[in-house]
Amino acid sequence: MTQRKHEAAIETRRLFVLPDYESILGDHPFVATTLSWIANSYHALGDYDNAIDATRRALAIRERLLGDHQETARSLYDLGMALYSKKEYESALESLKKAVALQEEVLDTHEELILTHQAMSVVLKCLGREEEAEGELELAGESARKLDSLQVPLESLQNSEKNGWVLSGPVPISSSQE
């Protein structure tokens, strides 16, 4: 059942949504998002080559249009995970390292950063680099601890002040979603 849903989603997005977005919008973040959805369905079906191709297209659009942005970091993470699934561990690790660097720069919370460090740990284990893998798990743990502390909001506030941004409201002190 799930397989048919992914196949239907790919077909609908490839044949109807993507062509319309591309003809009307050209290269646009909506096009990149649609490509990411297509890639995620390909990945779920085990079609890693098509997942990698669609993710690379989404990443190229996001890098060009958004630059250093959380959606660009997500594309780097998605690419790393698809490459990992294809057992291209060195390439996966390179993409995940780029994702971490960008996530540390642009994310307000550390939830996605935790996942990326965990993924890097798995890839490093596959490469036989146990010590580095343990280091990534430690970094994931540090990020998890920051979620429940004041450190993340304070870092966000300090970065905002450093960049000359003005905060229009209070800085949240918890990552809990309401």
ABEGO torsion letter per residue (X at the ends): XAAAAAAAAAAAAAAAAAAAAAAAAEBBAAAAAAAAAAAAAAAAAGBAAAAAAAAAAAAAAAAAAAEBBAAAAAAAAAAAAAAAAAGBAAAAAAAAAAAAAAAAAABABAAAAAAAAAAAAAAAAAAGBAAAAAAAAAAAAAAAAAAABAAAAAAAAAAAAAAGBBBABBBBABABBX
